[in-house]
Amino acid sequence: MKKKNLYIHLVLSIFIVFFCSCQPQTGTKENEFPVLEGEYLGQTPPGRNAELFAPGIISTGMNDRDIAISPDLDEIYYSVLEEPHYTIVCVKKDKGRWTKQEIAPFSGQYNDCEPQFSPDGRKLYFCSTRPLENNGEPKDYDIWYMERTGNGWGEPKNPGSPLNTEKNEFYPSITSDGTIYFTSHDMNICRSRWVEGKYMPPEKLGDTVNTLRGEYNSYVAPDESYLIFTSHGWDRGAGRGDLFVCFRLNEDVWTKAVNLGPEVNSNAVDMCPTVSPDGKYLFFSSMRKPETFDPEPVRSYNELIKSSENPQNGKMDIYWVDAVIIQHMKPEEEK
């Protein structure tokens, strides 16, 4: 009897192993990273209307935003603002192919976000609540940076005062001469000049940029010729957070902010702009949802879960658009 039971158990075990091995490994397949080659993850370039960037890869259904691209176009860093920590994620090109997403080696312990390369690619800036000293207490958001080494990046450094204060500083953007544009704690766009190896006291930009209702998360061209930012105070659709552009007339004067229009902006929040190092594409983040009604009903709870895990679900996604639209906004007398 014992032998018979042992035989039945052995046959069942073999059958289960055989049955499972014959089933499609959907979980494994779904988690496999696709073969991606070429610039910008091999994605089809956008036209004059904004399109979702790398759906399912970069724009995933989580709060994905703040993209930064290296000058050689071989590294992409971006923020994922999901608990327990806001985290910076990276993908890189290795031997002609893009690698799977991974947490950036300097991120994952504290709240990190808003990466941005210096124009020469030698530094990577970001915002973080990490302590000033090892094992210290997390603090408010400061601007940090790392310098490129032969093996990646050096240790994160805090530039200290007067750039950083006891209050929050956000969204660094760096010019070719080292000047940093950033968002202050009270939602104004400021800049700190780099003079003789140190940052100068921050200056709030004038009233053709900043309003009383709040401006933030600006991208400045490396030559400081234009500035793109989110505004809640300018007209023509602002209020939920539209992207605007200003052009610099001289050292301290900018043209009045101009809305980037319906090709870029939506009826949701649009923010976190940056322009690719080759100047071809404007990237930004948006909370927009599809405008078309889907007549198909949701028939199962699993379908409901799956739909919530796709991009364009009301969380942040990353979009891109042909950057030619920027210069088309320039006042005629300045073209």
C-alpha positions in Angstrom: 0.0 0.0 0.0 2.8 2.3 0.9 4.5 1.6 -2.4 1.3 2.3 -4.3 0.8 5.7 -2.5 4.4 6.5 -3.2 3.9 5.7 -6.9 0.8 7.8 -7.1 2.6 10.7 -5.5 5.5 10.4 -7.9 3.2 10.3 -10.9 1.3 13.4 -9.7 4.6 15.3 -9.1 5.8 14.5 -12.6 2.4 15.5 -14.1 2.4 18.9 -12.2 6.0 19.7 -13.2 5.2 18.8 -16.9 1.9 20.7 -16.8 3.5 23.8 -15.4 6.4 23.7 -17.8 3.9 23.6 -20.7 2.0 26.7 -19.6 3.1 30.1 -21.0 5.3 32.0 -18.6 3.3 35.2 -18.8 4.8 36.8 -15.7 8.3 36.3 -17.1 7.4 37.5 -20.5 5.7 40.6 -19.2 8.7 41.5 -17.0 11.2 41.1 -19.8 12.8 44.4 -20.9 12.3 44.8 -24.7 15.3 45.2 -27.1 15.6 48.9 -27.6 18.3 50.5 -29.8 18.9 54.0 -31.1 18.5 57.4 -29.6 15.7 58.1 -27.2 15.1 54.3 -26.5 14.4 53.9 -30.2 11.0 55.7 -29.9 9.4 57.2 -33.0 10.0 61.0 -32.8 7.0 63.2 -32.1 5.7 66.0 -34.3 4.1 69.3 -33.4 1.7 67.7 -30.9 2.8 66.3 -27.7 3.0 62.5 -27.4 3.5 60.1 -24.6 7.2 59.2 -24.3 8.1 55.5 -24.1 4.8 54.1 -22.8 5.2 51.1 -20.5 9.0 51.8 -20.2 9.4 55.3 -18.9 5.8 56.3 -18.6 4.4 53.4 -16.7 1.3 54.5 -14.7 3.4 55.5 -11.7 4.2 59.2 -11.0 7.0 59.4 -13.7 8.4 62.9 -14.2 11.6 65.1 -14.4 13.5 63.5 -17.2 17.2 64.3 -17.7 19.2 63.1 -20.8 23.0 63.1 -21.0 24.7 65.1 -23.8 25.8 61.9 -25.5 22.2 60.7 -25.4 23.3 57.4 -23.8 21.9 57.9 -20.3 18.4 58.9 -19.1 17.5 59.7 -15.5 14.0 60.5 -14.2 12.0 60.6 -11.0 9.4 58.2 -9.8 7.4 59.9 -7.1 5.9 56.9 -5.3 6.2 55.9 -1.6 8.1 55.0 0.5 10.7 57.3 -1.2 10.7 59.6 -4.2 13.4 57.9 -6.2 15.5 58.6 -9.3 15.6 55.8 -11.9 18.0 55.4 -14.8 18.3 53.6 -18.1 21.6 53.4 -20.0 22.8 52.3 -23.4 25.3 49.5 -23.3 26.8 48.1 -26.4 24.2 49.8 -28.5 21.2 48.6 -26.5 19.3 50.2 -23.6 19.4 48.4 -20.3 16.5 47.7 -18.0 15.4 50.4 -15.6 17.2 50.5 -12.2 17.3 52.7 -9.2 20.1 55.1 -9.6 23.0 54.1 -7.3 22.9 57.3 -5.3 19.1 57.1 -4.8 16.5 55.0 -2.9 17.1 56.0 0.7 15.8 59.5 0.9 13.4 61.6 -1.2 15.3 62.3 -4.4 13.8 63.9 -7.5 14.3 66.4 -10.4 17.6 65.3 -12.0 19.3 67.6 -14.5 22.6 67.4 -16.3 25.0 70.3 -16.7 25.3 71.2 -20.4 28.7 69.5 -20.6 27.5 66.4 -18.9 30.2 66.5 -16.2 27.7 67.1 -13.4 24.3 65.7 -12.4 22.1 67.9 -10.2 19.1 66.8 -8.3 16.9 67.7 -5.3 17.0 65.6 -2.1 15.9 65.6 1.6 19.1 63.6 2.5 21.0 64.8 5.6 24.0 67.1 5.3 26.1 64.5 7.3 26.0 60.8 7.3 23.5 59.3 9.7 22.0 62.7 10.3 18.3 63.6 10.2 16.7 64.2 6.8 16.1 67.9 6.1 14.1 70.1 3.7 14.8 69.8 -0.1 18.2 71.1 -1.1 19.9 71.2 -4.5 22.7 68.6 -4.7 25.1 67.6 -7.4 27.6 64.9 -8.3 30.7 65.0 -10.6 31.4 62.5 -13.3 34.2 60.0 -12.5 35.8 57.2 -14.6 33.4 54.7 -13.0 30.1 56.7 -12.9 29.4 59.4 -10.3 31.2 60.7 -7.3 29.6 61.3 -3.9 26.6 63.7 -3.8 27.7 67.2 -2.7 25.6 70.0 -1.2 26.7 73.5 -2.4 25.4 75.0 0.8 24.6 78.7 1.4 23.7 81.0 -0.3 22.1 78.7 -2.9 20.5 76.4 -0.4 18.7 77.7 2.7 16.8 76.4 5.7 13.7 76.2 3.4 13.1 74.2 0.2 14.8 74.7 -3.1 13.6 72.8 -6.2 14.2 72.0 -9.8 17.7 73.0 -10.8 18.5 74.0 -14.4 22.1 74.9 -15.3 23.5 77.2 -17.9 26.8 76.8 -19.8 28.5 79.3 -17.4 27.3 77.4 -14.3 24.4 79.7 -13.3 21.6 77.8 -11.7 17.9 78.6 -12.2 15.7 77.0 -9.6 12.3 77.3 -7.7 12.3 78.9 -4.3 10.2 77.7 -1.4 7.6 80.4 -2.1 7.0 79.3 -5.7 9.2 81.9 -7.5 11.8 81.3 -10.2 15.2 82.4 -9.1 18.8 82.2 -10.3 22.1 82.0 -8.6 25.1 83.1 -10.7 28.3 81.1 -10.6 31.2 83.7 -10.1 34.8 82.9 -9.4 34.0 79.3 -8.2 31.1 80.0 -6.0 27.3 80.7 -6.1 26.1 84.2 -5.6 23.0 85.1 -3.5 19.9 84.1 -5.4 17.9 86.7 -7.4 14.2 86.5 -8.1 13.3 87.0 -11.7 11.2 89.9 -12.7 7.4 90.3 -13.2 7.5 89.2 -16.8 8.2 85.8 -15.4 7.0 85.6 -11.8 3.5 86.5 -10.7 1.8 86.5 -7.3 0.0 83.2 -8.0 3.1 81.0 -8.4 5.7 79.9 -11.0 7.9 76.9 -10.7 10.1 74.2 -12.3 11.8 76.1 -15.0 14.2 74.9 -17.7 16.7 77.5 -19.0 18.5 77.1 -22.3 22.3 76.6 -21.8 22.9 80.1 -23.4 20.0 81.6 -21.3 18.2 82.6 -24.5 14.8 81.3 -23.3 13.1 80.0 -20.2 10.2 77.5 -20.0 8.3 77.1 -16.8 4.9 76.2 -15.2 2.6 79.1 -14.2 -0.6 79.5 -12.3 -0.6 83.2 -12.7 -0.4 84.0 -16.4 -3.5 84.2 -18.7 -4.7 82.1 -21.6 -5.5 78.9 -19.9 -3.2 79.0 -16.9 -4.7 78.1 -13.5 -4.3 74.3 -13.5 -0.6 74.7 -14.4 0.4 75.4 -18.0 3.8 75.6 -19.6 5.0 79.1 -20.7 8.1 80.5 -22.4 10.0 83.7 -22.0 12.9 85.0 -24.1 15.8 87.0 -22.7 16.2 90.5 -24.0 19.3 91.4 -22.0 21.0 90.5 -18.8 18.0 91.1 -16.5 15.0 91.6 -18.8 12.8 88.8 -20.2 9.9 89.0 -22.6 6.4 88.6 -21.2 5.5 84.9 -20.6 3.7 83.2 -23.5 1.6 80.1 -23.3 3.0 77.2 -25.3 -0.5 76.4 -26.6 -2.7 73.4 -27.0 -0.1 71.4 -28.9 1.7 71.2 -25.5 -0.7 72.1 -22.7 -3.8 70.3 -21.6 -6.6 70.8 -19.1 -4.5 69.0 -16.5 -1.3 70.0 -14.8 1.7 70.3 -17.2 5.1 70.8 -15.7 8.8 69.8 -15.4 10.1 70.9 -18.8 13.5 70.2 -20.3 14.9 70.3 -23.8 17.0 67.4 -25.1 20.7 68.1 -25.4 20.6 68.1 -29.2 17.8 70.8 -29.0 15.3 68.6 -31.0 12.7 67.8 -28.4 10.9 69.4 -25.5 10.1 67.0 -22.8 7.7 67.6 -19.9 5.4 65.9 -17.4 1.6 65.9 -17.4 -1.3 64.5 -15.4 -3.6 64.5 -18.5 -6.0 61.6 -19.3 -7.4 60.5 -22.6 -10.1 62.8 -23.8 -12.0 60.1 -25.7 -14.7 58.1 -24.0 -14.1 54.3 -24.0 -17.5 52.6 -24.5 -16.2 49.2 -23.5 -17.3 48.3 -19.9 -14.8 47.1 -17.3 -15.9 43.5 -16.7 -13.6 42.3 -14.0 -11.7 43.5 -11.0 -8.4 42.5 -12.6 -9.2 44.7 -15.6 -9.8 47.6 -13.2 -6.4 47.0 -11.6 -4.7 46.7 -15.0 -6.2 50.0 -16.2 -5.0 51.8 -13.1 -1.5 50.6 -13.7 -1.3 52.0 -17.3 -0.1 55.5 -18.2 -2.6 58.3 -18.6 -4.4 57.3 -15.4 -4.2 60.7 -13.8 -0.7 60.4 -12.4 2.3 62.0 -13.9 3.6 60.8 -17.3 6.4 62.0 -19.5 5.6 63.6 -22.9 7.7 65.0 -25.7 7.1 67.3 -28.7 9.2 68.8 -31.5 11.1 71.7 -30.0 10.6 73.8 -33.1 7.4 75.0 -31.3 9.6 77.0 -28.9 11.1 79.4 -31.4 7.7 79.9 -33.0 6.6 81.5 -29.8 9.3 84.2 -30.0 8.0 87.7 -30.5 8.4 88.8 -34.2 10.7 91.7 -33.3 13.0 89.3 -31.6 13.2 86.7 -34.3 
